[in-house]
Amino acid sequence: MPKFSANLSMLFTELPFLDRFEAAAQAGFRGVEYLFPYDFPADEIVLRLKRHSLVQVLHNLPAGDWAGGERGIGCLPGREAVFREGVDAAIRYAKALGCPQVNCLAGIAPHGTDPQLLRSVFVENLRYAAARLEREGIKLLIEAINTRDIPGFFLTTTRQAREVLELVGSDNLYIQYDAYHMQVMEGDLAHTIDANLDRIAHIQIADNPGRHEPGTGEINFDFLFRHLDAIGYPGWVGCEYKPAGTTREGLGWMAPVQQQRAVA
C-alpha cells in the first residue's frame, strides 16, 4: 500500500510547528511535508527530521503574501524577479532538508488580465525554475487547485497542467496531483492518475466534501490506494487534510491500510 507523509501545515496543528514532527513520527508517519519552511531556520527543521527519523518529502516555493491572500505568484506579471528570488530560497532549504521536490503554486489570476499573458508568464517562470532546480537535483512540481476553495486560481485541471508541461518542455517539471482538488474539478480520479502516471511525482489526499480525512466523504480511498499499488505508483501520498476532530482521533483510517501493507 502507499507510503504516507503527514502534511504538517494541516495535521497536528494543536501543536507548535516544530513539535509536529515528533507527533507525526509517533503516529506512524515516516515522511513529512508542509506548505512552507521559510519562517524557521533550516537547521532547526533538520534537527527534527533527524531526531525522529523522518524524510522531508515536499515543500512549496515561496508563494507571495500568503497572509494577504496571495496563493502563489507563478503566473503574475511583474513579479518575475520576486519569483526568481523564491527559487533561490527554495533551493537553499531543499538542499539543507534533503527535500527532493518542490511545488510551485500558480496563483490567483488578477481580474481582467489576459489569460494568454498569465500563461506566458507562468511558462517562462517554470522554464527558469525547472532549469535551476534540475542543476541542483531537485524536481519542480505544479498543482491544479479547485476554484471553489480558491476562486480565480489559474491552474485548475489535470489537462491544463499537462498542457503547461508540454509548453515548458522540461524533463524536470512534474504534476502534483491532489485527489481532493481534482475530485471537485473533474472526478475520474483513478483513470486520470493512470493516464498521467508518467508525469505525476506526488499525490495528496483529502476527502470531499469538507477536505477531511479519508472515510468522511465520497471518495473510495480503499479502492484508490489499491489502484495506486496496481499501477505501480512509486511516490509518497501526502495527507493534506483538515481533521474533522483532532489529528489523532482522525487517524483510524490508516490502521487497515498499514495492516494490509504488513500482510503483503
Secondary structure, DSSP 4 states (H G I P E B T S, - for coil): --EEEEETTTSSTTS-GGGHHHHHHHTT--EEE-S--TTS-HHHHHHHHHHTT-EEEEEEPP-S-TTTT--B-TT-TT-HHHHHHHHHHHHHHHHHHT--EEEE-B-BPPTT--HHHHHHHHHHHHHHHHHHHHHTT-EEEEE---TTTSTTBS---HHHHHHHHHHHT-TTEEEEEEHHHHHHHT--HHHHHHHTGGGEEEEEE--TTTS-STTSSS--HHHHHHHHHHHT--SEEEE----SS-TGGGGGGHHHHHHHHHH-
